[in-house]
Amino acid sequence: MNSTYLDFLLFVLLGLFCIDYVSPVSISAYAELSSSINVSSDSYVDQDLPEKNFGSESNLAIGWTNSLQNETPIVKQVLSYLKFDLDEFPQSNEETITTVDAVYLDISINETWWLENNKHSLTIYPCFENYWIEEELTWDTRPCQDYLENGVRYDLDVPYIPKDNPIDITEMIMNARNQNLSEITLIVSGCSTDKGRIDCQKNPGLVWIQSLENMDQNTNQIPKLDVRYTAEQKTVTTFELMVFILAVVVIIVSIILFIQYIRRGQPFRRWRIRKQKTSKF
């Protein structure tokens, strides 16, 4: 192969090597951050009032109620529905890479009824049927009626302090995001004892948490997702930038010289001849 072609390829390869050197953008800024995503819709449903809507209530009920029917005590379940917009999660962009590390459900218990030993267990169930409307949701129309198969239970002391016992729902949230869902519904059931669902029916009890309708009074206490994530800012160092510019210059000069070689009679060869003549003296 003509040595001029080899020179041209050498320059081009050198330039490409330099570009490849800086192509993996370096990570120079790293931070652990958190953000909150407020509930977008919430309501509760009552098995004892299967056609009643509670979407306008300022508090959400969770647990079991006891009523009399023909002088016979009947225990009925009460569930809360919380819908969250997953598009509000921190997103990566051209300048920052974000990685979600953990997600916690943050709720505030305002009131309790008939709790045994101030113990209450909450069970969180993910629901991907997000078609429900807050103003229309009832026990009879509730989505995910087979929710009891895949919940995660948390035993809480009342009064409940979220920082002391955070409700970790990372797995179910990441599962929804991996399915590219834009929303997720969390169904919250409760029990007044710490012994399981069977005892819940024998010992009815309720907890009340603040709903979205109370947002004007206290924004901090409405249901929300506490998202913990890592942010890595992508930056190019000054040295890498100089190497990149040099690589571009090398490639451009190589192309110009090669074009001159084709059009004007092998300038590389003339340069070598002059160099040889000069070296004889």
C-alpha positions as CSV (number, residue, x, y, z in Angstrom):
1,M,0.0,0.0,0.0
2,N,1.2,3.5,-0.8
3,S,2.9,5.1,2.2
4,T,0.8,8.2,1.8
5,Y,-2.3,6.2,2.4
6,L,-0.7,4.8,5.5
7,D,0.0,8.3,6.7
8,F,-3.5,9.3,6.1
9,L,-4.9,6.3,7.9
10,L,-2.5,6.8,10.8
11,F,-3.7,10.4,11.3
12,V,-7.4,9.4,11.1
13,L,-6.9,6.4,13.5
14,L,-5.1,8.7,15.9
15,G,-8.0,11.2,15.8
16,L,-10.6,8.4,16.3
17,F,-8.6,7.0,19.2
18,C,-8.7,10.4,20.9
19,I,-12.4,10.8,20.3
20,D,-13.0,7.3,21.7
21,Y,-11.0,8.2,24.7
22,V,-13.4,11.0,25.7
23,S,-16.6,9.5,24.4
24,P,-17.5,7.8,27.8
25,V,-18.5,11.0,29.5
26,S,-16.9,11.2,32.9
27,I,-19.0,11.4,36.1
28,S,-17.8,14.2,38.4
29,A,-20.8,15.1,40.5
30,Y,-22.6,12.7,42.8
31,A,-25.5,13.3,45.2
32,E,-28.1,11.4,47.2
33,L,-31.4,13.3,47.0
34,S,-35.1,12.9,47.9
35,S,-38.3,14.2,46.5
36,S,-42.0,13.9,47.3
37,I,-44.8,12.9,45.0
38,N,-48.2,13.9,46.3
39,V,-51.2,11.6,45.8
40,S,-53.2,12.6,42.7
41,S,-56.5,11.0,43.7
42,D,-57.7,9.3,46.9
43,S,-60.8,7.9,48.5
44,Y,-62.0,5.0,50.6
45,V,-64.7,2.4,50.2
46,D,-66.9,0.8,52.9
47,Q,-68.2,-2.8,52.6
48,D,-71.1,-1.8,54.9
49,L,-72.1,1.0,52.4
50,P,-71.3,-0.6,49.1
51,E,-72.9,2.1,46.9
52,K,-71.7,5.1,48.8
53,N,-68.9,7.3,47.5
54,F,-66.4,9.0,50.0
55,G,-64.3,10.9,47.5
56,S,-65.0,14.3,49.1
57,E,-64.1,13.3,52.6
58,S,-61.2,15.1,54.3
59,N,-59.9,11.8,55.9
60,L,-59.5,8.3,54.6
61,A,-60.6,5.3,56.7
62,I,-58.7,2.0,56.9
63,G,-59.7,-1.1,58.9
64,W,-62.9,-2.9,59.9
65,T,-66.2,-1.7,61.2
66,N,-68.8,-3.5,63.4
67,S,-72.5,-3.1,62.8
68,L,-75.7,-4.9,63.8
69,Q,-78.0,-6.5,61.3
70,N,-81.1,-8.1,62.9
71,E,-79.3,-7.9,66.2
72,T,-76.4,-9.9,64.8
73,P,-72.9,-8.2,64.8
74,I,-71.5,-7.9,61.3
75,V,-67.9,-7.0,60.6
76,K,-67.2,-5.1,57.4
77,Q,-64.0,-4.0,55.8
78,V,-63.0,-0.5,54.9
79,L,-60.2,0.1,52.3
80,S,-58.4,3.2,51.1
81,Y,-57.4,3.8,47.5
82,L,-54.4,6.1,46.7
83,K,-53.4,6.9,43.1
84,F,-50.0,8.3,42.2
85,D,-48.6,9.8,39.0
86,L,-45.3,7.9,38.2
87,D,-44.4,10.4,35.5
88,E,-43.5,12.8,38.4
89,F,-40.5,10.6,39.3
90,P,-37.0,12.2,38.9
91,Q,-36.0,11.6,35.3
92,S,-32.6,11.3,33.6
93,N,-31.6,13.9,31.0
94,E,-28.7,14.9,28.9
95,E,-26.9,16.3,31.9
96,T,-27.9,14.1,34.8
97,I,-28.3,10.4,35.4
98,T,-30.9,9.6,38.1
99,T,-31.2,6.2,39.8
100,V,-34.1,5.5,42.2
101,D,-32.8,3.8,45.3
102,A,-35.9,3.5,47.5
103,V,-39.6,4.6,47.6
104,Y,-41.6,4.9,50.9
105,L,-45.3,5.6,51.4
106,D,-45.7,8.6,53.7
107,I,-49.1,8.9,55.5
108,S,-50.3,10.7,58.6
109,I,-52.7,9.0,61.0
110,N,-55.1,11.6,62.3
111,E,-57.5,9.5,64.4
112,T,-58.0,5.9,65.6
113,W,-61.1,3.9,66.7
114,W,-61.2,0.8,68.9
115,L,-57.5,-0.1,68.5
116,E,-56.2,-3.0,70.6
117,N,-53.0,-2.1,72.5
118,N,-52.5,0.8,70.1
119,K,-51.4,-1.7,67.5
120,H,-52.4,-1.5,63.9
121,S,-51.1,-3.3,60.8
122,L,-51.4,-1.9,57.4
123,T,-51.2,-4.0,54.2
124,I,-50.3,-2.3,50.9
125,Y,-51.4,-3.8,47.7
126,P,-50.4,-2.6,44.2
127,C,-53.2,-2.1,41.7
128,F,-52.5,-1.4,38.0
129,E,-56.2,-0.8,37.2
130,N,-56.1,3.0,37.3
131,Y,-59.4,3.8,35.6
132,W,-61.3,4.7,38.8
133,I,-62.4,8.3,39.5
134,E,-62.3,9.7,43.0
135,E,-65.9,11.1,42.8
136,E,-67.4,7.8,41.7
137,L,-65.4,5.1,43.5
138,T,-67.6,2.7,45.7
139,W,-67.2,-0.7,47.2
140,D,-69.1,-2.3,44.4
141,T,-67.1,-0.5,41.6
142,R,-63.7,-0.7,43.2
143,P,-60.8,-2.0,41.0
144,C,-58.5,-4.9,41.8
145,Q,-61.0,-6.8,43.9
146,D,-58.5,-9.8,44.0
147,Y,-55.8,-7.6,45.6
148,L,-55.3,-9.8,48.6
149,E,-52.9,-12.0,46.7
150,N,-49.8,-9.8,46.5
151,G,-49.8,-7.3,49.4
152,V,-47.0,-6.3,51.8
153,R,-47.8,-5.9,55.5
154,Y,-46.4,-3.5,58.0
155,D,-47.0,-3.5,61.7
156,L,-47.2,0.0,63.1
157,D,-47.5,1.5,66.6
158,V,-49.9,4.3,67.1
159,P,-49.2,7.2,67.2
160,Y,-47.3,6.4,64.0
161,I,-44.1,8.3,63.2
162,P,-43.1,7.7,59.5
163,K,-39.4,8.3,60.2
164,D,-39.3,5.6,62.8
165,N,-41.0,2.9,60.7
166,P,-41.1,3.9,57.0
167,I,-43.4,1.9,54.7
168,D,-41.1,0.5,52.1
169,I,-42.9,0.0,48.7
170,T,-39.8,0.2,46.5
171,E,-40.4,-3.2,44.8
172,M,-44.0,-2.6,43.8
173,I,-43.2,0.9,42.5
174,M,-40.3,-0.3,40.5
175,N,-42.4,-3.1,39.1
176,A,-44.9,-0.6,37.8
177,R,-42.2,1.6,36.3
178,N,-40.6,-1.3,34.6
179,Q,-44.0,-1.9,32.9
180,N,-43.9,1.7,31.7
181,L,-47.1,2.6,33.6
182,S,-47.8,6.2,34.1
183,E,-49.9,5.7,37.3
184,I,-50.2,3.2,40.1
185,T,-53.0,2.7,42.7
186,L,-52.1,1.6,46.2
187,I,-54.9,-0.2,48.1
188,V,-54.4,0.1,51.9
189,S,-56.2,-2.3,54.3
190,G,-55.8,-2.3,58.0
191,C,-56.2,-4.4,61.1
192,S,-56.5,-3.3,64.8
193,T,-54.3,-6.0,66.1
194,D,-50.9,-7.4,65.1
195,K,-52.1,-11.0,64.8
196,G,-53.3,-11.1,61.2
197,R,-56.5,-10.7,59.2
198,I,-58.6,-13.4,61.0
199,D,-58.3,-11.5,64.3
200,C,-59.1,-8.3,62.5
201,Q,-62.6,-9.5,61.9
202,K,-62.9,-10.4,65.6
203,N,-61.5,-7.1,66.8
204,P,-62.7,-4.3,64.4
205,G,-60.9,-1.0,64.4
206,L,-60.2,2.0,62.2
207,V,-57.4,4.4,61.6
208,W,-58.0,7.7,59.7
209,I,-55.4,9.3,57.5
210,Q,-55.5,12.7,56.0
211,S,-56.7,12.9,52.4
212,L,-56.0,15.1,49.4
213,E,-59.1,17.1,50.2
214,N,-57.3,18.4,53.3
215,M,-54.4,19.7,51.3
216,D,-55.2,23.4,51.9
217,Q,-54.9,22.9,55.7
218,N,-51.7,20.9,55.8
219,T,-49.9,19.9,52.6
220,N,-47.3,18.0,54.6
221,Q,-49.7,15.4,55.9
222,I,-51.4,14.2,52.7
223,P,-50.4,10.8,51.4
224,K,-47.2,11.0,49.3
225,L,-44.4,9.0,48.0
226,D,-41.0,9.7,49.5
227,V,-38.5,9.0,46.7
228,R,-34.8,8.5,47.5
229,Y,-32.6,8.7,44.5
230,T,-29.0,9.2,43.3
231,A,-28.2,12.0,40.9
232,E,-25.0,11.8,38.9
233,Q,-24.2,14.9,36.8
234,K,-22.4,14.2,33.6
235,T,-19.5,16.6,32.9
236,V,-16.5,16.7,30.6
237,T,-13.2,17.7,32.2
238,T,-11.0,20.5,30.6
239,F,-8.3,17.9,29.7
240,E,-10.9,15.7,27.9
241,L,-12.2,18.7,26.1
242,M,-8.7,19.6,24.9
243,V,-8.1,16.0,23.7
244,F,-11.4,16.1,21.8
245,I,-10.6,19.3,20.1
246,L,-7.1,18.0,19.2
247,A,-8.7,14.9,17.8
248,V,-11.1,16.8,15.6
249,V,-8.2,19.0,14.4
250,V,-6.1,16.0,13.5
251,I,-8.9,14.4,11.5
252,I,-9.6,17.6,9.6
253,V,-6.0,18.3,8.8
254,S,-5.6,14.6,7.6
255,I,-8.5,15.0,5.3
256,I,-7.3,18.3,3.9
257,L,-3.8,16.9,3.2
258,F,-5.2,13.8,1.6
259,I,-7.4,15.8,-0.7
260,Q,-4.3,17.9,-1.6
261,Y,-2.5,14.6,-2.3
262,I,-5.2,13.6,-4.7
263,R,-5.6,16.9,-6.5
264,R,-2.2,18.6,-6.5
265,G,0.4,15.9,-7.0
266,Q,1.3,14.1,-3.8
267,P,2.4,16.8,-1.4
268,F,3.4,14.2,1.1
269,R,6.0,12.8,-1.3
270,R,7.4,16.3,-2.0
271,W,7.7,17.0,1.7
272,R,9.7,13.7,2.1
273,I,12.0,14.7,-0.8
274,R,12.7,18.1,0.7
275,K,13.3,16.5,4.0
276,Q,15.8,14.0,2.5
277,K,17.6,16.8,0.6
278,T,17.8,18.9,3.8
279,S,19.2,15.9,5.8
280,K,22.2,15.5,3.4
281,F,23.8,18.8,4.4
